[in-house]
Amino acid sequence: MFRSKTLKQWLPGSGYAQQVPQSVVGPLRSMGAAMGRIMYAFVLFPVLVFTSCSTETPSSAIAVSNPNPTYVDIAPVIYKNCTPCHRAGESGPFELMSYADAKRNANKIKFVTQTRYMPPWPADPGYSHFLGERVLTEDEIALIKLWAEHGAPEGDLARIPAPPVFYAGSSLRKPDTVIRFKEAIPIKGNGTDHFYVVKLPLELSKDTFVSYFEFVSAQRKLAHHVNGHLVNYTPGKKKETRSGLTYALDEFRDYKTLYGQMNILNDDASFPTLTPNTVYYLPGFTPPVYPQGIGGYKVNRQSVILLQNMHYGPSREDVLDSAYINVFYGPKPKRPIYETQLGTFGVSKIEPELILHPDKIETFHTKATLNNDISVLSVNPHMHLLGKSFLAFAIQRNGDTIPLIKINNWDFRWQYYYTYQHPVKLSAGTTIHVYGTFDNTAGNPNNPNRPPKLVTQGEGVKSMQTTEEMFQFIFTYLPYQQGDETLDLSK
Ligand code: HEC
């Protein structure tokens, strides 16, 4: 974020990752290869295996706050924790906007809350807390269970709270402007995943500042992941950005040629300046809204958004996605946000080398020591299908441990950017430690290889593939300023 580099450095296979010094840190140097970040969901989305979860809580063991819950008691829990995704146009497979919706799905709701499959929140709330945390209390889970078992009664109609009102077309508010896809993306109903590269010319009347870009798909149930970058052209370097392909299937081939066909290069065929990861989407993801002046992007008059990595899940029928990007203008950023990463393509070496042996569960470690005081805003753990658990913490020079994030059951479908309520100060000399455990046995239902086989990080673009693995810890931060610890990032 707000870290510019040329497109060339960022092309797969350019060797950029190798230029990053290993086992040093200095998040304040220009680093944090964007390459790793473009690889999110190069994974399959397996069908939920209901039988693998069997942690039913015996209702007798829990003192429930209300032995006869009705929808009056359940509605607030659902509206807060479920409805944001389970509503028209969102990723959830059915709506949870009314009593009738909840009653119809009562048994399923009971099941997915008992198993803690829903709401999806892989981070352990006993380890660290984040904004927008969606975790049900034991009592809420027990109430839902009783309610479902008692026939899902409605209760006093007058006391049922009104369902939340969402702004149609944005999870935030009315955008300042909307950039629409020039051509809808065709998703074939052939039951396989699809990957696209998409170009959206901005064509502004003057240079401007944007606080965030919000990607909105018209096919939310299929859109699995988007990672987009801002390409800014220096005045005089680019005549026009409209011509050329507006989208192409990403076949992991020759990107230089592809970017030529998409008319993304400068007119002299050199590479324009690129700010990575300005557009980010994952089901359930809401862009963190930082306090005024923190983060944001300068957008040149001549610029394009390049969705370098747009992943749709399998569809049974041919559909079109007329997606768009909501643009929210903002002030000139006073405090640009930086981003760096440990592990694959990052600033630190993975030890031992990331080689996953068949039929083994193995743990890997990576660490880095900070040169400067920083304020960590958000963290984003990343692994692929073989990921099992993830742990990151920091050890200060005085020996104190600062918990960062713990994921007990890795779920590659829910790879959030977890944002702290208050920035976490890490002083110079602090070492960040990250541990990742991978399950390359046949017992891992997500293992793409039957029987399991040797899996490595692969080279460059190959790491995007399902069969390759990654181990990354990405974080965003500000150079520390006095008082950052008390900044409220929710405001
Ligand atoms: C971050 C978005 C999100 C939130 C929040 C969320 N869901 Fe879901 N839910 C999904 C998606 C996407 C699916 C479909 C994919 C899957 O099953 O993993 C799903 C699947 C389900 C299913 C399984 C449907 C089926 O037939 O397979 C149930 C039941 C469900 N959700 C209930 C809930 C309940 C109850 C809550 C709140 C306690 C909730 N969800 C919160 C996104 C969400």
Residues whose N, C-alpha, C, O or C-beta is under 5 A from the ligand:
A	BS01	HEC	L48 N81 C82 C85 S91 G92 P93 K108 I109 V112 M118 P119 P120 P283 G284
